[in-house]
Amino acid sequence: MRDEKRIDRILKLIGDKWKNNPDQRFGQFLINIGCAPDDIALWRLEDNDLEEGLKEMSAENKGK
């Protein structure tokens, strides 16, 4: 089993770096740091749309 503590460590690192670039959308940020392929859909993804999608996934998972 993978160390679950890695999640918080990685999210903190991402948050710290993203806060240094607050004008970038999350998709842009991931592409610019080389963690995601240069994809126009990801580049244009608005943060509020990402947030809503994550909320929907969370709600769907609660029903299971």
N, C-alpha and C positions, 0 to 999 in steps of 0.2 A: 504494500500500500504506500502511496506517495505521502510525503509529509504535508499535512494540511496547512501548516504554518507558512508554507511557501506562498500561499495565496495572498495573505495579508502583506507579506514582505514585498511581493511583486506589485501588488496594487498600490502600496505606499510609494515605491520607486516611480511607478507610472504617474501617480498623482503629483509627486514632487516635480517631475520633469514637465508635465503638462501645465502646471501652474506657472512655469517659466515662459510658457507660450500660450497664454490664455486666449489669444485671438484665433487660434487654430481650432477647427472642429476636431472631435476625437478621431474620426477617420483620417483626416489630414495628418494629425499628429502621429498616428500609427504608421502611415506611409512614410512620413518624413524621417522617422527614427529607424526605418527599415524593418519594422515588425509585421508589415502587411504588404501584399503586392500592390503596385500602382494601378488601382482600379477606379475608374471614373465614378462608379456608383458609390463606392466607399468614400471617395474624395468629397463627393457632394452631399453625403448623408448628414442631415442636420442633427445636432445633438438632441433636440427635443423628440425627433422621430426615433432615434436610438433608445432614448429613455422610455418612450411609450412601448416600444417593442420589448424591452426588458421587463417592463411592468406586466405586459400581456403574458410573457413566458412564465413569469412568477405566478400569476393568477392561474394559468393552465396547470402548472405543476402542483398547485395546492389542491386541485380537483382530483388528482391521481392518487 
